[in-house]
Amino acid sequence: MTDGEIVVAAAKESSRYNFWELLTAVIVSILIFVCLLPASDLIAAWFTRHFWKVPSWYLPAFYGITSFAFVAILFYVANIPLIDRIIIPRVVRNACVTGRAFRLFTESGVHNTKTHSGILIFVSLLERQVRILADSGINEKISQDMWNLIADDLAAGISKKQYEVAIIGAIQKCGDLLAQHFPAQKTEGDELPNNLILLENAGWN
């Protein structure tokens, strides 16, 4: 038993990442456009065979429509989590997850318990990353390195889609550490919620 309190929260993703998805779609579309340029004679010949009269604007219109279509299609494809994890730089994903975790740390009140012994376990599913943040009272007694080890184990479990087992295991490890340094003494109820907090899209940065 411990006076420390643990809040567990999960988010589908820590940011929208629209910039990187659109940038990827535009770059790939430009490459496709460049690859189609040498085939302009073949495309013009195809139009001539299939239409009675081919205005001069048909070919540039074809290239324009094709380019915009590829941007739209590729932007949709880029929203697939697997693709997101490939196209979004790791440093960007790391920064977004860390920023979202610190924001939630203050918003959820984890930093405001009477004994400053609150812990936030934040799971970001798209990035398959975990942040464990402890309040000042805990940081005086337990190194952040210990929480990082637990976070890495939890992230590994999330990557294997062992959500329930991984989260329960992380909570138990955190609870054991807290019990060593913050044994139960208070008689009043918990200051923080015990249920899993699922963040909606409105909570994005």
C-alpha positions in Angstrom: 0.0 0.0 0.0 1.1 3.5 -0.7 0.2 7.2 -0.4 1.4 7.7 -3.9 -1.3 8.1 -6.6 -1.1 6.8 -10.2 -3.0 8.2 -13.1 -3.1 6.2 -16.4 -4.0 8.0 -19.6 -4.0 6.9 -23.2 -4.3 8.8 -26.5 -4.8 7.6 -30.0 -2.0 10.0 -31.1 -0.3 12.9 -29.5 -0.6 15.3 -32.4 -2.4 15.6 -35.8 0.8 15.4 -37.9 -1.1 16.9 -40.8 1.9 18.9 -42.0 4.1 15.8 -42.4 1.3 13.8 -44.0 0.5 16.5 -46.6 4.3 17.2 -47.2 4.8 13.5 -48.0 1.7 13.4 -50.3 3.0 16.5 -52.2 6.5 15.2 -52.6 5.4 11.8 -53.8 2.9 13.4 -56.2 5.7 15.6 -57.6 7.9 12.5 -58.2 5.0 10.8 -60.0 4.4 14.0 -62.1 8.1 14.0 -63.1 8.0 10.3 -64.0 4.9 10.9 -66.2 6.5 13.8 -68.2 8.6 11.5 -70.5 5.3 9.7 -71.4 3.6 12.8 -72.6 3.7 11.7 -76.3 2.1 8.3 -75.4 -0.6 10.0 -73.3 -1.3 12.5 -76.1 -1.5 9.6 -78.6 -4.0 7.7 -76.3 -6.2 10.8 -76.2 -6.1 11.1 -80.0 -7.2 7.4 -80.4 -10.1 7.6 -78.0 -11.5 11.1 -78.7 -12.7 12.7 -81.9 -11.1 16.0 -81.2 -8.4 16.6 -78.7 -8.1 20.3 -77.6 -4.6 21.5 -76.7 -5.5 21.9 -73.0 -6.3 18.1 -72.6 -2.7 17.1 -71.8 -2.0 19.8 -69.1 -5.5 19.2 -67.6 -4.7 15.5 -67.4 -1.4 16.2 -65.6 -3.1 18.7 -63.2 -6.0 16.4 -62.3 -3.7 13.5 -61.9 -1.4 15.4 -59.6 -4.2 16.6 -57.4 -5.8 13.2 -57.3 -2.5 11.6 -56.2 -2.1 14.3 -53.5 -5.6 13.5 -52.1 -5.1 9.7 -52.3 -1.6 9.8 -50.7 -2.7 12.2 -48.0 -5.4 9.7 -47.1 -2.9 6.8 -47.2 -0.5 8.8 -45.0 -3.0 8.9 -42.2 -2.6 5.1 -41.7 -0.7 4.7 -38.4 1.9 2.4 -39.9 2.7 5.0 -42.6 2.7 7.8 -40.1 5.3 6.0 -38.0 7.5 5.9 -41.2 7.1 9.4 -42.6 7.1 11.4 -39.3 10.6 12.0 -38.0 11.3 10.2 -34.7 12.4 13.5 -33.1 9.1 15.1 -34.0 7.1 12.1 -32.6 9.2 12.1 -29.4 8.7 15.9 -28.9 4.9 15.6 -29.5 4.5 12.7 -27.0 6.6 14.4 -24.4 4.7 17.7 -24.8 1.3 16.0 -24.6 2.4 14.2 -21.5 3.5 17.3 -19.7 0.4 19.1 -20.7 -1.8 16.3 -19.3 0.4 16.2 -16.1 -0.8 19.7 -15.2 -4.3 19.5 -16.6 -5.1 16.3 -14.7 -4.0 17.6 -11.4 -1.2 15.0 -10.9 1.1 17.8 -9.9 -1.2 19.1 -7.2 -1.6 16.3 -4.7 -1.1 17.2 -1.0 2.1 15.2 -0.7 3.3 15.8 -4.3 3.4 12.0 -4.8 1.4 11.7 -8.0 2.5 9.8 -11.1 1.2 10.0 -14.6 1.6 7.0 -17.0 0.9 8.4 -20.5 0.5 6.0 -23.4 0.4 7.3 -27.0 -0.7 4.5 -29.3 0.2 5.7 -32.7 3.7 6.5 -31.7 3.9 3.4 -29.5 5.6 5.5 -26.8 5.1 5.9 -23.1 6.0 8.7 -20.7 6.0 8.3 -16.9 6.1 11.6 -15.1 6.4 11.9 -11.3 5.7 14.9 -9.1 8.5 16.7 -7.1 8.0 14.7 -3.9 8.7 11.5 -5.7 11.6 12.8 -7.8 13.4 13.6 -4.6 13.5 9.9 -3.7 13.2 8.0 -7.0 15.3 8.7 -10.1 13.6 9.4 -13.4 15.7 6.6 -14.8 13.6 4.0 -12.9 10.4 5.4 -14.5 12.1 5.4 -17.9 12.8 1.7 -17.6 9.2 0.9 -16.7 8.1 3.1 -19.6 10.3 1.2 -22.0 8.9 -2.1 -20.9 5.3 -0.8 -21.3 6.1 0.6 -24.7 7.4 -2.8 -25.8 4.2 -4.4 -24.6 2.1 -1.8 -26.5 4.1 -2.6 -29.7 3.2 -6.2 -29.3 -0.5 -5.2 -28.7 -0.4 -6.7 -25.2 -2.2 -3.6 -23.8 -3.9 -4.9 -20.7 -1.0 -7.1 -19.5 1.6 -4.3 -20.2 -0.4 -1.6 -18.5 -1.2 -3.7 -15.4 2.4 -4.7 -15.1 3.5 -1.0 -15.3 1.1 0.0 -12.6 2.3 -2.8 -10.4 5.9 -1.8 -10.8 5.2 1.8 -10.1 3.1 0.8 -7.1 5.9 -1.3 -5.7 8.4 1.6 -6.0 5.9 4.0 -4.4 5.2 1.6 -1.5 8.9 1.5 -0.7 9.2 5.3 -0.4 5.6 6.4 0.3 4.0 3.7 2.5 0.3 4.2 3.2 -0.4 6.7 6.0 -3.3 8.9 5.1 -6.9 7.9 5.9 -8.8 10.0 3.4 -9.7 8.8 -0.1 -7.8 9.2 -3.3 -7.3 12.6 -4.7 -6.9 11.4 -8.3 -9.1 9.2 -10.5 -8.2 5.5 -10.6 -9.8 4.7 -14.0 -8.1 4.8 -17.3 -8.4 8.3 -18.9 -9.0 8.1 -22.7 -8.1 11.4 -24.4 -10.3 12.6 -27.2 -9.0 14.5 -30.2 -9.9 17.8 -28.6 -6.9 17.2 -26.3 -4.4 17.5 -29.2 -1.8 20.2 -29.1 
